[in-house]
Amino acid sequence: MAATLRRAPAPGVEWEFERITIARDYPRSVVTKMLVERAEHGGWELDRVRVAPDGTRRVVLRRKIIRVRPTLYSTSA
């Protein structure tokens, strides 16, 4: 159902993307609740939504990849 990929649209910023395909059987309210939960708990934001002619929704979510840089500690006695 979901695939994750990475791409960098701007130098210094890296995004992680997740593609989700949602069947037409789910009402809009259920899809909204699902996407809000992913945003609140997973840090995702909505990148784009496409609705196919058959009613299938293709959603792309994104979130920033935060890199932690190690700090150098000097020990002086």
N, C-alpha and C positions, 0 to 999 in steps of 0.2 A: 504494500500500500504506500509506503514512503521510501524515498531515496534521498540520501544526503550527498551533496557535492560542495566543492569550495571554488570560489573565484574571487579575484581582487579587482574591483571596479576603479579604485583610486589608490595611488601609492600610499603605503603606510596603514591602510585599512584593509583588513581581511574579513570577509563574510562567510558564514556557513549557510548553505541553502538546503531546504527540505521541500521536496515536491510531494504533494498529497493529491490523490484522485478520490473524489467523493461521488458516490452513486447518486442518481437523481431521486432515489427513494427517500432520502433524508430531507426533512423540512428545513427551511432556512433557520428557524429558531434553534434546532439541534446543532446545525453546522456552526452557527454563531457561538453557542455555548462551548463547543469543542475548541474553536479557534481562540476564544477568550481564555480558556483554561491553559492552552499551550503558551499563550502570551504571558500569563501571570506566573506560571510555574516553571516554564522552560526558557523564558527570556526571548521568545520568538516575536517577530513583528511581521505584518502582512506585506509581502512584496508585490504580488499580483494575483488576480483571480480571473480565470477564463471560464466561461460557460459554453460548453459545446452545444451544437444543434440538438443533440439527443438529451440535453439536460444535465449531463455529467459536469461537475465542477472540477477544474484543475487549479489547485492552489499552490502558490510558492511562498514559503515562509523564509525569513532570514534572521540571523543574529550575528553580532560581532564576535570575532574570535579575539579573545584577550590573551595576549602573550605575557607571561611573567618572566621578567629578566632577573637573573641572579645578581645579588649585590655582593661586592667584595668586602670582606671584613679584614681589617688589619689588626693584628694582635701585638700591641707594644707593651712591654713589661716595665 
